[in-house]
C-alpha cells in the first residue's frame, strides 16, 4: 500500500482539512504524510512510494507534479481554487494550464461545476475526473463542528456579536509587494489578455471595499466588525484604513470556520467563505458596487444576498446583527440550494468527502512501489542546497518570513490535540502513531482498528 502525500500551502486554509483526510486514511490502514508544501516538495525523494496530491492546475505546479512522478510517486490533483472562479474562460486563462491539467493520473473535483470546467477545457486530453468533494467541506459538517468549540467560545468572549468581513485582494494587496500580479497586469495593459480586465475589476473592487468598510463602521459605532484578509494579503493595509475605529479589528488568526460559526453574518465579494457560511447557516452578503461583469464570481455571489449599493449593504448588515437566522432563511429561498448541489459533490452526502476521496484514489494507492529516477535525486539535492539562500531573499516565493506567515509552526502538542479532537468527533477508539519527519511535516502510521 502506497502512502498518501498531502502538501499544504496555507496552514489556516488547508492543514486542518488535510490532517482530517490523513487521519481517515490511517484508519483505513493507509500511511499518510501531511504538512507544509515547501518542506514536502523538498524531500520527495526521501519518502516511501506514495500518491502525491497536488493543489493547483497552474503552470507553476507542473514541475512539482513531474518531479513527484520522477521520485516514484503517483500523482492525483485537486484545485484549491477550483470551487470559486469568474467565467470559465477567465478560469482557464488564469488558473488552468493545459499541460498541468493533463499531467495527473486522477483529477479530483469539488463538484460537477468544477469537473465540467476541466473536461470542457479545449485541451483536456480525457484523463479520469472524479467529483468527490474536498476535506475542507468535511469541517463544516455537523459531526466535525465541535472541533471549533473552544475557538468559537474564545472569539465570542473577545468580540461579542460581530459581522465578519472577508477580503480576497491578495493580488493587489499582497504581503510581498513583488507578488502583486494584478497590478503588474494593469501596468502591462495587454488588450489580448483577459487577465488585464480581471485585474482592473479586482482593483476597482479593492478600492470600493477600502471606502465602504470604514464608512460602515462609522455608520454603526455600537456594532462590532472583524476584517479577515486573505492569508496572502497585507493586513496592515486594512489596519491603516480603519485606524481610530474602535469597533473594527483586523486578524488573520485561526481557521475561518470558527469565525463563521461565531459571527452574525459575512460581508464579501467573490469569496469561497460565502459557500462555507451557507453550509453552517450564516447569512452571506455580497457587496457588488460595480456593474455586472464577466469577472464576477457567480457561485459565492449567487448563493449570497446581493447588496449593490452601500445603503443596501448597511441595511442588510443591520439585519444580520438583529435577525441573523431569519436573514439566512431569506437567503435560502432563492436558487442557492441548487447552486450548492452543483458546486459541492458532498453537500447532501451523510458521510465524509474524505471517504469519497480515498475511494477515488484507491486504485492509485494499491499500485506497487517504484524506484525514484536518479535525476530526481539530483534535482532535489540542488533545491536543498539553494533553499537557505532563497530563504534570505525578500520577495521570493521561498523567503523565510513569508513561508512562516503562510504556514505558522505546528507543535507536537497542537498536532496531538487536533488528532484527539478529530478522533472523538469521528468516534474513533484509538489514534495512529505519528512522527515529525520534517519542518511542519508529519507522518501518520496505519491504524489496526478504530472501533
C-alpha positions as CSV (number, residue, x, y, z in Angstrom):
1,X,0.0,0.0,0.0
2,X,1.4,3.4,-1.0
3,X,1.3,6.3,1.4
4,X,-0.8,9.4,0.9
5,X,1.2,12.6,0.5
6,X,-0.8,15.8,1.3
7,X,1.1,19.1,0.8
8,X,-0.5,22.2,2.3
9,X,0.5,25.7,1.1
10,X,-1.5,27.7,3.7
11,X,-1.9,26.4,7.2
12,X,-5.1,28.2,8.2
13,X,-6.9,27.2,5.0
14,X,-5.6,23.7,4.3
15,X,-3.8,22.0,7.1
16,X,-6.7,21.0,9.4
17,X,-8.7,19.6,6.5
18,X,-5.8,17.6,5.1
19,X,-4.9,16.3,8.5
20,X,-8.5,15.0,8.7
21,X,-8.1,13.2,5.4
22,X,-4.8,11.8,6.7
23,X,-6.4,10.5,9.8
24,X,-9.3,8.9,7.8
25,X,-6.6,7.3,5.6
26,X,-4.7,6.0,8.6
27,X,-8.0,4.5,9.9
28,X,-8.2,2.5,6.6
29,X,-4.6,1.2,7.0
30,X,-3.1,3.8,4.7
31,X,0.0,5.7,5.9
32,X,-0.1,9.5,5.3
33,X,2.3,12.3,5.1
34,X,0.8,15.8,5.7
35,X,2.3,19.3,6.2
36,X,3.9,22.3,4.8
37,X,4.1,22.1,1.0
38,X,7.5,23.7,0.6
39,X,9.1,21.3,3.0
40,X,7.3,18.2,1.5
41,X,8.3,19.2,-2.1
42,X,11.9,19.5,-0.9
43,X,12.0,15.9,0.3
44,X,10.0,14.0,-2.3
45,X,12.9,11.6,-2.9
46,X,13.1,10.7,0.8
47,X,9.6,9.5,1.3
48,X,8.2,6.0,0.7
49,X,6.4,5.4,-2.6
50,X,3.1,7.3,-2.4
51,X,0.3,9.2,-4.1
52,X,1.1,12.9,-4.2
53,X,-2.0,15.1,-4.2
54,X,-1.3,18.4,-6.0
55,X,-3.2,21.5,-5.0
56,X,-3.5,23.6,-8.2
57,X,-3.6,23.3,-12.0
58,X,-1.3,26.3,-12.8
59,X,1.8,26.1,-14.8
60,X,3.9,26.6,-11.7
61,X,2.5,23.4,-10.2
62,X,3.5,21.2,-13.1
63,X,7.2,20.9,-12.3
64,X,6.5,19.5,-8.8
65,X,4.0,17.0,-10.2
66,X,6.6,15.8,-12.7
67,X,9.2,15.7,-10.0
68,X,6.9,13.7,-7.8
69,X,6.5,11.1,-10.6
70,X,10.2,11.0,-11.1
71,X,10.6,10.2,-7.4
72,X,8.4,7.1,-7.9
73,X,5.1,8.6,-6.7
74,X,1.8,8.5,-8.5
75,X,0.0,11.9,-8.9
76,X,-3.5,13.0,-8.2
77,X,-4.7,16.6,-8.0
78,X,-7.4,18.9,-6.8
79,X,-7.6,22.6,-7.3
80,X,-7.9,24.6,-4.0
81,X,-9.1,27.5,-6.2
82,X,-11.4,25.3,-8.3
83,X,-14.6,25.9,-6.4
84,X,-14.8,29.7,-7.0
85,X,-13.9,31.5,-10.2
86,X,-15.3,34.0,-12.6
87,X,-16.2,33.0,-16.2
88,X,-14.9,29.6,-17.3
89,X,-12.7,31.4,-19.9
90,X,-11.1,33.6,-17.2
91,X,-10.6,30.5,-15.0
92,X,-8.9,28.7,-17.9
93,X,-6.6,31.6,-18.7
94,X,-5.6,32.5,-15.1
95,X,-5.8,29.2,-13.1
96,X,-5.6,26.3,-15.6
97,X,-2.5,25.3,-17.5
98,X,-3.3,22.8,-20.3
99,X,-0.2,20.7,-19.8
100,X,-0.7,20.7,-16.0
101,X,-4.3,19.6,-16.4
102,X,-3.2,16.5,-18.3
103,X,-0.3,15.6,-16.0
104,X,-2.1,13.9,-13.1
105,X,-3.4,10.4,-13.3
106,X,-6.5,11.5,-11.5
107,X,-8.3,14.8,-11.1
108,X,-10.4,15.3,-8.0
109,X,-13.1,17.9,-8.4
110,X,-15.1,19.8,-5.7
111,X,-18.3,19.0,-7.6
112,X,-19.9,18.9,-11.1
113,X,-19.2,22.6,-11.8
114,X,-15.5,22.1,-11.2
115,X,-15.4,18.8,-13.1
116,X,-17.1,20.4,-16.2
117,X,-14.7,23.3,-16.2
118,X,-11.9,20.8,-16.6
119,X,-13.5,18.3,-19.0
120,X,-14.7,21.1,-21.3
121,X,-11.3,22.8,-21.4
122,X,-10.3,22.8,-25.1
123,X,-7.0,21.0,-24.3
124,X,-8.4,18.4,-21.9
125,X,-7.0,15.0,-23.0
126,X,-9.6,12.7,-21.4
127,X,-7.9,11.7,-18.1
128,X,-10.1,10.5,-15.3
129,X,-12.0,13.1,-13.3
130,X,-14.0,12.3,-10.1
131,X,-16.4,14.8,-8.5
132,X,-15.6,13.5,-5.0
133,X,-15.6,16.7,-2.9
134,X,-12.9,18.2,-0.7
135,X,-11.9,17.6,3.0
136,X,-12.4,21.3,3.7
137,X,-16.1,20.8,3.2
138,X,-16.0,18.0,5.9
139,X,-15.0,20.5,8.6
140,X,-18.3,22.3,8.0
141,X,-20.5,19.2,8.6
142,X,-22.2,18.9,12.0
143,X,-20.1,15.9,13.1
144,X,-16.9,17.9,12.9
145,X,-18.0,21.3,14.1
146,X,-17.2,20.5,17.7
147,X,-13.5,20.8,16.6
148,X,-14.1,24.6,16.7
149,X,-16.0,24.9,20.0
150,X,-13.1,26.3,22.0
151,X,-12.1,28.8,19.3
152,X,-15.7,29.9,18.8
153,X,-16.1,30.5,22.6
154,X,-12.8,32.5,22.7
155,X,-13.8,34.6,19.7
156,X,-17.3,35.4,21.2
157,X,-15.7,36.2,24.5
158,X,-13.4,38.7,22.8
159,X,-15.7,40.3,20.3
160,X,-19.3,39.6,21.3
161,X,-21.7,39.9,18.4
162,X,-19.9,40.9,15.2
163,X,-20.1,40.8,11.4
164,X,-17.2,39.2,9.6
165,X,-15.7,40.9,6.5
166,X,-13.6,38.6,4.3
167,X,-11.4,40.2,1.7
168,X,-9.6,38.4,-1.1
169,X,-7.4,41.0,-2.7
170,X,-4.0,39.4,-2.4
171,X,-3.1,40.1,-6.0
172,X,-3.4,43.9,-5.5
173,X,-2.5,44.0,-1.8
174,X,0.0,41.1,-1.3
175,X,2.0,40.8,1.8
176,X,5.1,40.8,-0.5
177,X,4.8,43.8,-2.9
178,X,6.6,41.9,-5.7
179,X,3.7,39.4,-5.7
180,X,1.0,42.0,-6.7
181,X,0.4,40.3,-10.0
182,X,-2.9,42.1,-10.8
183,X,-1.1,45.4,-10.6
184,X,1.6,44.1,-13.0
185,X,-1.1,43.0,-15.5
186,X,-2.7,46.5,-15.2
187,X,0.7,48.2,-15.9
188,X,1.2,45.9,-19.0
189,X,-2.2,46.9,-20.5
190,X,-2.4,43.9,-22.9
191,X,-5.8,44.0,-24.6
192,X,-5.5,40.4,-25.9
193,X,-5.1,39.1,-22.3
194,X,-8.3,38.7,-20.2
195,X,-6.1,38.9,-17.1
196,X,-5.8,42.6,-17.6
197,X,-9.6,43.0,-17.4
198,X,-9.8,40.7,-14.4
199,X,-7.0,42.8,-12.7
200,X,-8.8,46.0,-13.4
201,X,-12.1,44.6,-12.0
202,X,-10.3,43.3,-8.9
203,X,-8.6,46.6,-8.3
204,X,-11.8,48.6,-8.5
205,X,-13.4,46.2,-6.0
206,X,-10.5,46.7,-3.7
207,X,-10.9,50.4,-3.8
208,X,-14.7,50.1,-3.2
209,X,-14.2,47.9,-0.2
210,X,-11.5,50.3,1.1
211,X,-14.0,53.1,1.1
212,X,-17.1,51.1,2.3
213,X,-15.6,49.3,5.3
214,X,-14.5,52.4,7.3
215,X,-17.8,54.1,6.3
216,X,-19.8,51.0,7.5
217,X,-18.0,51.0,10.9
218,X,-18.6,54.8,11.3
219,X,-22.3,54.4,10.5
220,X,-22.7,51.8,13.2
221,X,-20.4,52.8,16.1
222,X,-22.2,50.5,18.5
223,X,-21.7,47.4,16.3
224,X,-18.6,45.3,16.0
225,X,-16.8,44.3,12.8
226,X,-13.9,41.9,12.2
227,X,-12.0,42.1,8.9
228,X,-10.3,38.9,7.9
229,X,-7.9,39.4,4.9
230,X,-6.9,36.6,2.7
231,X,-3.8,34.8,4.2
232,X,-1.6,36.3,1.5
233,X,-2.9,39.8,1.9
234,X,-1.1,42.7,3.7
235,X,-3.3,43.0,6.8
236,X,-1.6,46.4,7.7
237,X,-3.4,48.0,4.7
238,X,-6.7,47.3,6.3
239,X,-5.4,48.3,9.8
240,X,-4.4,51.7,8.4
241,X,-7.8,52.2,6.7
242,X,-9.7,51.6,10.0
243,X,-7.2,53.3,12.3
244,X,-9.1,55.1,15.1
245,X,-12.2,53.0,14.7
246,X,-12.6,51.1,18.0
247,X,-15.3,48.8,16.7
248,X,-13.2,47.2,14.0
249,X,-10.5,44.5,14.4
250,X,-8.3,43.0,11.7
251,X,-7.0,39.5,12.1
252,X,-5.5,36.6,10.1
253,X,-5.6,34.1,13.0
254,X,-7.2,30.7,13.1
255,X,-9.4,28.7,10.7
256,X,-12.2,30.7,9.1
257,X,-14.8,28.1,10.1
258,X,-14.5,29.2,13.7
259,X,-15.1,32.8,12.7
260,X,-18.1,31.9,10.6
261,X,-19.6,29.9,13.5
262,X,-19.0,32.8,15.9
263,X,-20.3,35.7,13.6
264,X,-23.7,37.1,12.9
265,X,-23.1,37.3,9.2
266,X,-20.5,37.7,6.5
267,X,-19.7,40.5,4.0
268,X,-17.6,39.6,1.0
269,X,-17.3,39.7,-2.8
270,X,-16.4,36.5,-4.7
271,X,-15.1,34.7,-1.6
272,X,-15.2,30.9,-1.0
273,X,-16.1,31.9,2.5
274,X,-19.6,32.6,1.4
275,X,-20.1,29.0,0.4
276,X,-18.7,27.9,3.8
277,X,-21.0,30.4,5.5
278,X,-24.0,28.8,3.7
279,X,-23.0,25.4,4.9
280,X,-23.0,26.5,8.6
281,X,-26.2,28.6,8.3
282,X,-24.7,32.1,8.5
283,X,-26.1,34.8,6.1
284,X,-23.6,36.0,3.5
285,X,-23.9,39.5,2.0
286,X,-22.2,40.1,-1.4
287,X,-21.2,43.7,-1.8
288,X,-21.4,44.3,-5.5
289,X,-20.9,48.0,-6.2
290,X,-19.6,47.6,-9.7
291,X,-21.7,46.9,-12.8
292,X,-22.2,43.2,-13.6
293,X,-19.1,41.7,-15.3
294,X,-17.7,38.5,-16.7
295,X,-15.1,38.9,-14.0
296,X,-17.5,38.5,-11.1
297,X,-17.5,35.2,-9.2
298,X,-21.0,33.8,-9.9
299,X,-21.1,31.0,-7.3
300,X,-20.3,32.8,-4.0
301,X,-22.1,35.9,-5.1
302,X,-25.1,33.8,-6.3
303,X,-25.6,31.9,-3.0
304,X,-25.4,35.3,-1.1
305,X,-27.8,38.1,-0.7
306,X,-26.9,40.8,-3.2
307,X,-26.0,44.3,-1.9
308,X,-25.2,46.5,-5.0
309,X,-25.1,49.8,-3.1
310,X,-23.6,51.0,0.2
311,X,-27.1,51.8,1.6
312,X,-28.3,48.3,0.8
313,X,-25.2,46.8,2.4
314,X,-25.7,48.9,5.5
315,X,-29.4,47.8,5.8
316,X,-28.5,44.1,5.3
317,X,-25.7,44.3,7.9
318,X,-28.1,45.7,10.4
319,X,-30.5,42.8,9.7
320,X,-27.6,40.4,10.2
321,X,-27.0,41.8,13.6
322,X,-30.7,41.9,14.6
323,X,-32.2,38.8,13.0
324,X,-29.4,36.6,11.6
325,X,-31.4,33.4,11.4
326,X,-34.3,34.9,9.6
327,X,-31.9,36.6,7.1
328,X,-30.4,33.2,6.4
329,X,-33.8,31.7,5.8
330,X,-34.4,34.5,3.2
331,X,-31.1,33.7,1.6
332,X,-32.1,30.0,1.2
333,X,-35.4,30.9,-0.5
334,X,-33.7,31.6,-3.9
335,X,-31.6,29.3,-6.2
336,X,-28.8,29.0,-3.7
337,X,-29.6,25.3,-2.8
338,X,-29.3,24.1,-6.3
339,X,-26.2,26.0,-7.0
340,X,-24.6,24.5,-3.9
341,X,-25.5,21.0,-5.1
342,X,-23.8,21.6,-8.4
343,X,-20.7,23.0,-6.7
344,X,-20.2,20.6,-3.9
345,X,-20.4,16.9,-4.5
346,X,-20.8,16.1,-0.8
347,X,-23.2,18.8,0.2
348,X,-26.1,16.4,0.8
349,X,-23.9,13.3,1.5
350,X,-24.3,11.9,5.0
351,X,-20.7,10.6,5.1
352,X,-17.4,12.5,4.7
353,X,-15.9,13.8,1.5
354,X,-12.6,12.3,2.8
355,X,-14.1,8.8,2.5
356,X,-15.2,9.5,-1.1
357,X,-11.7,10.9,-2.0
358,X,-10.0,7.8,-0.6
359,X,-12.4,5.6,-2.6
360,X,-11.5,7.5,-5.7
361,X,-7.7,7.2,-5.1
362,X,-7.9,3.6,-4.0
363,X,-6.6,2.2,-7.4
364,X,-3.6,4.5,-7.3
365,X,-2.8,3.7,-3.6
366,X,-2.9,0.0,-4.4
367,X,-0.2,0.2,-7.2
368,X,3.2,-1.3,-6.4
369,X,6.1,0.9,-5.4
370,X,8.5,2.3,-7.9
371,X,12.2,3.3,-7.6
372,X,12.9,7.0,-8.0
373,X,14.9,8.2,-11.0
374,X,18.4,9.4,-10.4
375,X,17.7,12.7,-12.0
376,X,15.1,13.4,-9.4
377,X,17.6,13.0,-6.6
378,X,20.0,15.4,-8.3
379,X,17.2,18.0,-8.8
380,X,16.1,17.8,-5.2
381,X,19.7,17.9,-3.9
382,X,20.2,21.2,-5.9
383,X,16.9,22.5,-4.4
384,X,18.0,21.7,-0.9
385,X,21.4,23.4,-1.5
386,X,19.7,26.6,-2.8
387,X,16.9,26.9,-0.2
388,X,19.0,28.5,2.6
389,X,20.0,31.2,0.1
390,X,16.5,31.7,-1.2
391,X,15.1,31.9,2.3
392,X,17.1,35.1,2.8
393,X,15.9,36.9,-0.3
394,X,12.9,39.2,0.3
395,X,10.2,39.0,-2.4
396,X,10.9,35.4,-3.5
397,X,8.5,32.5,-3.1
398,X,10.8,30.9,-0.6
399,X,11.6,33.9,1.6
400,X,11.7,32.6,5.2
401,X,9.4,35.2,6.9
402,X,6.8,34.8,4.1
403,X,6.8,31.0,4.5
404,X,6.4,31.4,8.2
405,X,3.5,33.8,7.6
406,X,1.8,31.3,5.3
407,X,2.4,28.2,7.4
408,X,2.9,29.0,11.1
409,X,4.7,26.3,13.2
410,X,2.7,23.3,14.3
411,X,3.9,22.0,17.7
412,X,3.6,18.4,18.7
413,X,1.0,19.4,21.3
414,X,-1.0,21.1,18.6
415,X,-1.0,18.1,16.4
416,X,-1.9,15.6,19.2
417,X,-4.8,17.8,20.3
418,X,-6.1,18.1,16.7
419,X,-5.9,14.3,16.2
420,X,-7.6,13.6,19.6
421,X,-10.5,16.0,18.8
422,X,-10.9,14.7,15.3
423,X,-10.9,11.1,16.6
424,X,-13.5,12.0,19.2
425,X,-15.8,13.6,16.6
426,X,-15.5,10.6,14.3
427,X,-16.0,8.1,17.2
428,X,-12.6,6.5,16.9
429,X,-11.4,4.5,19.9
430,X,-7.7,4.9,19.0
431,X,-5.4,7.2,17.2
432,X,-2.5,6.5,14.8
433,X,1.1,6.6,15.8
434,X,2.8,9.6,14.2
435,X,6.1,11.3,14.0
436,X,7.6,14.6,12.8
437,X,9.6,13.9,9.7
438,X,10.4,17.5,8.6
439,X,9.7,21.2,9.2
440,X,6.0,21.2,9.9
441,X,5.7,17.8,8.2
442,X,4.2,14.7,9.9
443,X,3.7,11.0,9.0
444,X,0.7,9.2,10.4
445,X,1.1,5.4,10.5
446,X,-1.7,2.9,9.6
447,X,-4.2,2.1,12.4
448,X,-5.1,-1.5,13.1
449,X,-8.7,-0.7,14.3
450,X,-10.8,2.4,15.1
451,X,-13.9,0.9,16.5
